[in-house]
């Protein structure tokens, strides 16, 4: 599977999932309210909902990095 490298140069599968989730949220936010030919109307998404969703996704990654740093010498 495709994985990105973290700040220490090691492959991070979590960072790949976080990047994919952030990209999906960004696309959803940009297309909110639009009418697409195959999918119909995309439900609205406010800036508060977007911010909370992004904060939740980033909290997972930051929590993983923090616990990883605490364990590593």
MOPAC internal coordinates of N, CA, C and O (Angstrom, degrees):
PM7 1SCF
backbone

  N    0.0000 0     0.00 0     0.00 0    0    0    0
  C    1.4382 1     0.00 0     0.00 0    1    0    0
  C    1.5238 1   109.91 1     0.00 0    2    1    0
  O    1.2310 1   120.97 1   -28.99 1    3    2    1
  N    1.3014 1   115.75 1   151.01 1    3    2    1
  C    1.4583 1   122.27 1   178.99 1    5    3    2
  C    1.5300 1   109.70 1   -69.89 1    6    5    3
  O    1.2310 1   120.29 1   -47.67 1    7    6    5
  N    1.3189 1   117.05 1   132.33 1    7    6    5
  C    1.4664 1   119.67 1   175.99 1    9    7    6
  C    1.5213 1   109.24 1  -142.10 1   10    9    7
  O    1.2310 1   121.55 1   -32.69 1   11   10    9
  N    1.3114 1   114.63 1   147.31 1   11   10    9
  C    1.4560 1   121.81 1   179.51 1   13   11   10
  C    1.5162 1   109.94 1   -92.89 1   14   13   11
  O    1.2310 1   120.55 1   -17.59 1   15   14   13
  N    1.3184 1   116.55 1   162.41 1   15   14   13
  C    1.4558 1   120.76 1   177.67 1   17   15   14
  C    1.5234 1   109.54 1   -94.86 1   18   17   15
  O    1.2310 1   121.14 1   -41.22 1   19   18   17
  N    1.3375 1   115.43 1   138.78 1   19   18   17
  C    1.4546 1   119.50 1   178.42 1   21   19   18
  C    1.5248 1   110.02 1   -83.83 1   22   21   19
  O    1.2310 1   120.46 1     7.19 1   23   22   21
  N    1.3273 1   116.73 1  -172.81 1   23   22   21
  C    1.4602 1   120.71 1  -175.75 1   25   23   22
  C    1.5251 1   112.94 1   -67.65 1   26   25   23
  O    1.2310 1   120.17 1   161.62 1   27   26   25
  N    1.3243 1   117.29 1   -18.38 1   27   26   25
  C    1.4698 1   120.95 1   177.63 1   29   27   26
  C    1.5323 1   112.58 1   -91.22 1   30   29   27
  O    1.2310 1   120.63 1   179.23 1   31   30   29
  N    1.3283 1   116.40 1    -0.77 1   31   30   29
  C    1.4560 1   120.67 1   178.37 1   33   31   30
  C    1.5147 1   114.29 1    89.08 1   34   33   31
  O    1.2310 1   119.80 1  -177.73 1   35   34   33
  N    1.3315 1   117.99 1     2.27 1   35   34   33
  C    1.4591 1   121.25 1   178.82 1   37   35   34
  C    1.5226 1   109.76 1   -91.18 1   38   37   35
  O    1.2310 1   120.61 1   -27.38 1   39   38   37
  N    1.3339 1   116.43 1   152.62 1   39   38   37
  C    1.4570 1   120.13 1   177.82 1   41   39   38
  C    1.5183 1   109.34 1   -69.24 1   42   41   39
  O    1.2310 1   120.60 1   -43.84 1   43   42   41
  N    1.3273 1   116.46 1   136.16 1   43   42   41
  C    1.4573 1   122.26 1  -178.23 1   45   43   42
  C    1.5223 1   109.46 1  -125.81 1   46   45   43
  O    1.2310 1   120.68 1   -75.06 1   47   46   45
  N    1.3361 1   116.31 1   104.94 1   47   46   45
  C    1.4619 1   120.84 1   176.86 1   49   47   46
  C    1.5165 1   110.22 1   -66.42 1   50   49   47
  O    1.2310 1   120.47 1   144.22 1   51   50   49
  N    1.3249 1   116.71 1   -35.78 1   51   50   49
  C    1.4646 1   120.97 1   179.15 1   53   51   50
  C    1.5276 1   110.52 1   -60.37 1   54   53   51
  O    1.2310 1   120.08 1   138.35 1   55   54   53
  N    1.3182 1   117.45 1   -41.65 1   55   54   53
  C    1.4588 1   121.11 1  -179.68 1   57   55   54
  C    1.5239 1   110.87 1   -64.28 1   58   57   55
  O    1.2310 1   119.56 1   145.35 1   59   58   57
  N    1.3231 1   118.45 1   -34.65 1   59   58   57
  C    1.4647 1   120.94 1   177.11 1   61   59   58
  C    1.5276 1   110.61 1   -65.26 1   62   61   59
  O    1.2310 1   120.15 1   137.52 1   63   62   61
  N    1.3386 1   117.32 1   -42.48 1   63   62   61
  C    1.4624 1   120.82 1   178.07 1   65   63   62
  C    1.5251 1   111.28 1   -66.97 1   66   65   63
  O    1.2310 1   120.45 1   140.18 1   67   66   65
  N    1.3214 1   116.75 1   -39.82 1   67   66   65
  C    1.4631 1   120.91 1   178.48 1   69   67   66
  C    1.5309 1   109.99 1   -63.74 1   70   69   67
  O    1.2310 1   120.15 1   137.98 1   71   70   69
  N    1.3174 1   117.31 1   -42.02 1   71   70   69
  C    1.4665 1   121.08 1   178.61 1   73   71   70
  C    1.5262 1   111.32 1   -63.10 1   74   73   71
  O    1.2310 1   120.29 1   137.55 1   75   74   73
  N    1.3253 1   117.06 1   -42.45 1   75   74   73
  C    1.4654 1   120.91 1   178.87 1   77   75   74
  C    1.5288 1   110.69 1   -65.48 1   78   77   75
  O    1.2310 1   120.10 1   138.03 1   79   78   77
  N    1.3336 1   117.42 1   -41.97 1   79   78   77
  C    1.4594 1   121.08 1   179.21 1   81   79   78
  C    1.5236 1   110.89 1   -65.38 1   82   81   79
  O    1.2310 1   120.20 1   138.53 1   83   82   81
  N    1.3369 1   117.21 1   -41.47 1   83   82   81
  C    1.4578 1   120.63 1   178.37 1   85   83   82
  C    1.5344 1   110.58 1   -63.88 1   86   85   83
  O    1.2310 1   120.23 1   137.78 1   87   86   85
  N    1.3221 1   117.17 1   -42.22 1   87   86   85
  C    1.4660 1   120.78 1   178.57 1   89   87   86
  C    1.5274 1   110.76 1   -62.05 1   90   89   87
  O    1.2310 1   120.20 1   138.05 1   91   90   89
  N    1.3354 1   117.23 1   -41.95 1   91   90   89
  C    1.4675 1   121.00 1   178.75 1   93   91   90
  C    1.5281 1   110.59 1   -64.04 1   94   93   91
  O    1.2310 1   120.08 1   137.27 1   95   94   93
  N    1.3309 1   117.45 1   -42.73 1   95   94   93
  C    1.4660 1   120.86 1   178.48 1   97   95   94
  C    1.5280 1   111.42 1   -64.42 1   98   97   95
  O    1.2310 1   120.51 1   139.07 1   99   98   97
  N    1.3218 1   116.63 1   -40.93 1   99   98   97
  C    1.4559 1   120.66 1   179.75 1  101   99   98
  C    1.5349 1   111.28 1   -64.41 1  102  101   99
  O    1.2310 1   120.40 1   136.50 1  103  102  101
  N    1.3140 1   116.83 1   -43.50 1  103  102  101
  C    1.4653 1   121.02 1   178.15 1  105  103  102
  C    1.5262 1   110.16 1   -63.65 1  106  105  103
  O    1.2310 1   120.50 1   137.14 1  107  106  105
  N    1.3375 1   116.65 1   -42.86 1  107  106  105
  C    1.4674 1   120.93 1   178.44 1  109  107  106
  C    1.5228 1   110.89 1   -61.45 1  110  109  107
  O    1.2310 1   120.28 1   137.95 1  111  110  109
  N    1.3279 1   117.07 1   -42.05 1  111  110  109
  C    1.4677 1   121.26 1  -179.68 1  113  111  110
  C    1.5324 1   110.70 1   -65.96 1  114  113  111
  O    1.2310 1   120.32 1   137.81 1  115  114  113
  N    1.3168 1   116.99 1   -42.19 1  115  114  113
  C    1.4716 1   120.86 1  -178.79 1  117  115  114
  C    1.5327 1   110.83 1   -67.43 1  118  117  115
  O    1.2310 1   120.29 1   142.23 1  119  118  117
  N    1.3235 1   117.06 1   -37.77 1  119  118  117
  C    1.4614 1   120.73 1  -177.22 1  121  119  118
  C    1.5255 1   113.75 1   -89.66 1  122  121  119
  O    1.2310 1   119.62 1  -179.70 1  123  122  121
  N    1.3331 1   118.32 1     0.30 1  123  122  121
  C    1.4657 1   121.22 1  -177.36 1  125  123  122
  C    1.5253 1   110.95 1   -56.79 1  126  125  123
  O    1.2310 1   121.30 1   -51.92 1  127  126  125
  N    1.3244 1   115.12 1   128.08 1  127  126  125
  C    1.4611 1   121.02 1   179.32 1  129  127  126
  C    1.5132 1   114.64 1    87.51 1  130  129  127
  O    1.2310 1   120.07 1   170.11 1  131  130  129
  N    1.3235 1   117.47 1    -9.89 1  131  130  129
  C    1.4661 1   120.72 1  -179.49 1  133  131  130
  C    1.5292 1   110.22 1   -78.36 1  134  133  131
  O    1.2310 1   121.12 1   -25.32 1  135  134  133
  N    1.3069 1   115.46 1   154.68 1  135  134  133
  C    1.4638 1   120.83 1   175.60 1  137  135  134
  C    1.5212 1   107.68 1  -106.31 1  138  137  135
  O    1.2310 1   121.05 1   -63.08 1  139  138  137
  N    1.3137 1   115.59 1   116.92 1  139  138  137
  C    1.4602 1   121.69 1  -179.26 1  141  139  138
  C    1.5231 1   109.57 1  -102.81 1  142  141  139
  O    1.2310 1   119.93 1   -36.66 1  143  142  141
  N    1.3482 1   117.73 1   143.34 1  143  142  141
  C    1.4669 1   120.65 1  -175.66 1  145  143  142
  C    1.5297 1   114.63 1   -56.97 1  146  145  143
  O    1.2310 1   119.50 1   135.14 1  147  146  145
  N    1.3102 1   118.57 1   -44.86 1  147  146  145
  C    1.4634 1   120.87 1  -175.92 1  149  147  146
  C    1.5220 1   113.67 1   -89.70 1  150  149  147
  O    1.2310 1   119.78 1   154.09 1  151  150  149
  N    1.3245 1   118.02 1   -25.91 1  151  150  149
  C    1.4559 1   121.74 1  -172.64 1  153  151  150
  C    1.5215 1   113.99 1  -105.90 1  154  153  151
  O    1.2310 1   119.55 1   165.68 1  155  154  153
  N    1.3080 1   118.47 1   -14.32 1  155  154  153
  C    1.4556 1   121.56 1  -176.51 1  157  155  154
  C    1.5178 1   110.55 1    83.34 1  158  157  155
  O    1.2310 1   120.98 1    27.09 1  159  158  157
  N    1.3268 1   115.72 1  -152.91 1  159  158  157
  C    1.4580 1   120.61 1  -178.20 1  161  159  158
  C    1.5238 1   110.43 1   -80.93 1  162  161  159
  O    1.2310 1   120.90 1   -51.03 1  163  162  161
  N    1.3096 1   115.89 1   128.97 1  163  162  161
  C    1.4659 1   121.55 1   177.28 1  165  163  162
  C    1.5284 1   107.48 1   -79.46 1  166  165  163
  O    1.2310 1   119.70 1   -49.57 1  167  166  165
  N    1.3446 1   118.18 1   130.43 1  167  166  165
  C    1.4668 1   119.52 1  -179.82 1  169  167  166
  C    1.5277 1   112.03 1   -58.62 1  170  169  167
  O    1.2310 1   121.32 1   -32.24 1  171  170  169
  N    1.3221 1   115.08 1   147.76 1  171  170  169
  C    1.4674 1   120.43 1  -179.78 1  173  171  170
  C    1.5253 1   110.97 1   -66.39 1  174  173  171
  O    1.2310 1   121.24 1   -29.20 1  175  174  173
  N    1.3339 1   115.23 1   150.80 1  175  174  173
  C    1.4576 1   121.30 1   177.31 1  177  175  174
  C    1.5234 1   107.11 1  -142.91 1  178  177  175
  O    1.2310 1   120.74 1   -61.93 1  179  178  177
  N    1.3179 1   116.18 1   118.07 1  179  178  177
  C    1.4581 1   120.93 1  -179.32 1  181  179  178
  C    1.5151 1   111.51 1   -81.09 1  182  181  179
  O    1.2310 1   121.36 1   -11.47 1  183  182  181
  N    1.3122 1   114.99 1   168.53 1  183  182  181
  C    1.4673 1   120.02 1   179.98 1  185  183  182
  C    1.5255 1   111.52 1   -64.99 1  186  185  183
  O    1.2310 1   120.09 1   146.27 1  187  186  185
  N    1.3282 1   117.44 1   -33.73 1  187  186  185
  C    1.4664 1   120.52 1   178.73 1  189  187  186
  C    1.5220 1   110.61 1   -65.99 1  190  189  187
  O    1.2310 1   120.54 1   135.90 1  191  190  189
  N    1.3221 1   116.58 1   -44.10 1  191  190  189
  C    1.4718 1   120.44 1   178.16 1  193  191  190
  C    1.5243 1   110.41 1   -63.11 1  194  193  191
  O    1.2310 1   120.55 1   138.01 1  195  194  193
  N    1.3203 1   116.56 1   -41.99 1  195  194  193
  C    1.4610 1   120.64 1   178.78 1  197  195  194
  C    1.5276 1   110.42 1   -62.79 1  198  197  195
  O    1.2310 1   120.50 1   133.30 1  199  198  197
  N    1.3248 1   116.66 1   -46.70 1  199  198  197
  C    1.4598 1   120.63 1  -179.28 1  201  199  198
  C    1.5144 1   112.54 1   -61.99 1  202  201  199
  O    1.2310 1   120.09 1   137.24 1  203  202  201
  N    1.3259 1   117.43 1   -42.76 1  203  202  201
  C    1.4661 1   120.72 1   178.57 1  205  203  202
  C    1.5242 1   111.66 1   -65.37 1  206  205  203
  O    1.2310 1   120.37 1   140.03 1  207  206  205
  N    1.3235 1   116.89 1   -39.97 1  207  206  205
  C    1.4643 1   120.38 1   179.46 1  209  207  206
  C    1.5280 1   110.96 1   -66.06 1  210  209  207
  O    1.2310 1   120.28 1   135.90 1  211  210  209
  N    1.3301 1   117.06 1   -44.10 1  211  210  209
  C    1.4636 1   121.05 1   178.76 1  213  211  210
  C    1.5245 1   110.38 1   -65.29 1  214  213  211
  O    1.2310 1   120.06 1   139.43 1  215  214  213
  N    1.3317 1   117.48 1   -40.57 1  215  214  213
  C    1.4695 1   120.79 1   177.91 1  217  215  214
  C    1.5233 1   110.82 1   -61.75 1  218  217  215
  O    1.2310 1   120.41 1   140.40 1  219  218  217
  N    1.3271 1   116.82 1   -39.60 1  219  218  217
  C    1.4652 1   120.39 1   177.79 1  221  219  218
  C    1.5165 1   112.39 1   -64.37 1  222  221  219
  O    1.2310 1   120.72 1   136.89 1  223  222  221
  N    1.3215 1   116.23 1   -43.11 1  223  222  221
  C    1.4706 1   119.94 1   179.27 1  225  223  222
  C    1.5303 1   110.60 1   -66.61 1  226  225  223
  O    1.2310 1   120.09 1   136.23 1  227  226  225
  N    1.3280 1   117.43 1   -43.77 1  227  226  225
  C    1.4641 1   120.20 1   179.55 1  229  227  226
  C    1.5208 1   111.96 1   -68.09 1  230  229  227
  O    1.2310 1   119.97 1   149.31 1  231  230  229
  N    1.3359 1   117.66 1   -30.69 1  231  230  229
  C    1.4627 1   120.67 1   178.11 1  233  231  230
  C    1.5223 1   110.88 1   -63.46 1  234  233  231
  O    1.2310 1   120.06 1   143.92 1  235  234  233
  N    1.3221 1   117.49 1   -36.08 1  235  234  233
  C    1.4630 1   121.23 1   177.44 1  237  235  234
  C    1.5208 1   109.62 1   -62.23 1  238  237  235
  O    1.2310 1   120.43 1   132.31 1  239  238  237
  N    1.3244 1   116.78 1   -47.69 1  239  238  237
  C    1.4619 1   120.24 1  -178.51 1  241  239  238
  C    1.5251 1   111.72 1   -68.15 1  242  241  239
  O    1.2310 1   120.38 1   135.23 1  243  242  241
  N    1.3232 1   116.88 1   -44.77 1  243  242  241
  C    1.4656 1   119.92 1  -179.66 1  245  243  242
  C    1.5280 1   111.24 1   -64.81 1  246  245  243
  O    1.2310 1   120.36 1   142.02 1  247  246  245
  N    1.3277 1   116.91 1   -37.98 1  247  246  245
  C    1.4557 1   120.13 1   176.21 1  249  247  246
  C    1.5168 1   111.57 1   -63.13 1  250  249  247
  O    1.2310 1   120.67 1   140.26 1  251  250  249
  N    1.3065 1   116.33 1   -39.74 1  251  250  249
  C    1.4746 1   120.38 1   177.96 1  253  251  250
  C    1.5155 1   110.28 1   -65.77 1  254  253  251
  O    1.2310 1   120.10 1   136.56 1  255  254  253
  N    1.3219 1   117.41 1   -43.44 1  255  254  253
  C    1.4652 1   120.35 1   178.86 1  257  255  254
  C    1.5281 1   111.35 1   -64.83 1  258  257  255
  O    1.2310 1   120.01 1   141.95 1  259  258  257
  N    1.3385 1   117.59 1   -38.05 1  259  258  257
  C    1.4534 1   121.00 1  -179.22 1  261  259  258
  C    1.5215 1   110.70 1   -67.64 1  262  261  259
  O    1.2310 1   119.92 1   135.36 1  263  262  261
  N    1.3391 1   117.75 1   -44.64 1  263  262  261
  C    1.4584 1   120.02 1   179.42 1  265  263  262
  C    1.5213 1   110.46 1   -68.30 1  266  265  263
  O    1.2310 1   119.96 1   144.61 1  267  266  265
  N    1.3258 1   117.67 1   -35.39 1  267  266  265
  C    1.4540 1   121.25 1   178.41 1  269  267  266
  C    1.5222 1   110.09 1   -65.05 1  270  269  267
  O    1.2310 1   120.44 1   139.82 1  271  270  269
  N    1.3183 1   116.76 1   -40.18 1  271  270  269
  C    1.4636 1   120.60 1  -179.98 1  273  271  270
  C    1.5281 1   110.64 1   -68.98 1  274  273  271
  O    1.2310 1   119.90 1   145.42 1  275  274  273
  N    1.3379 1   117.79 1   -34.58 1  275  274  273
  C    1.4551 1   121.60 1   179.91 1  277  275  274
  C    1.5312 1   111.36 1   -67.90 1  278  277  275
  O    1.2310 1   119.79 1   145.86 1  279  278  277
  N    1.3248 1   118.01 1   -34.14 1  279  278  277
  C    1.4628 1   122.15 1  -177.61 1  281  279  278
  C    1.5224 1   110.94 1   -81.80 1  282  281  279
  O    1.2310 1   120.41 1   140.86 1  283  282  281
  N    1.3281 1   116.82 1   -39.14 1  283  282  281
  C    1.4666 1   120.63 1  -175.74 1  285  283  282
  C    1.5301 1   110.66 1   -71.16 1  286  285  283
  O    1.2310 1   120.34 1   -37.46 1  287  286  285
  N    1.3299 1   116.95 1   142.54 1  287  286  285
  C    1.4661 1   120.22 1   178.90 1  289  287  286
  C    1.5127 1   112.81 1   -73.29 1  290  289  287
  O    1.2310 1   120.10 1   180.00 1  291  290  289

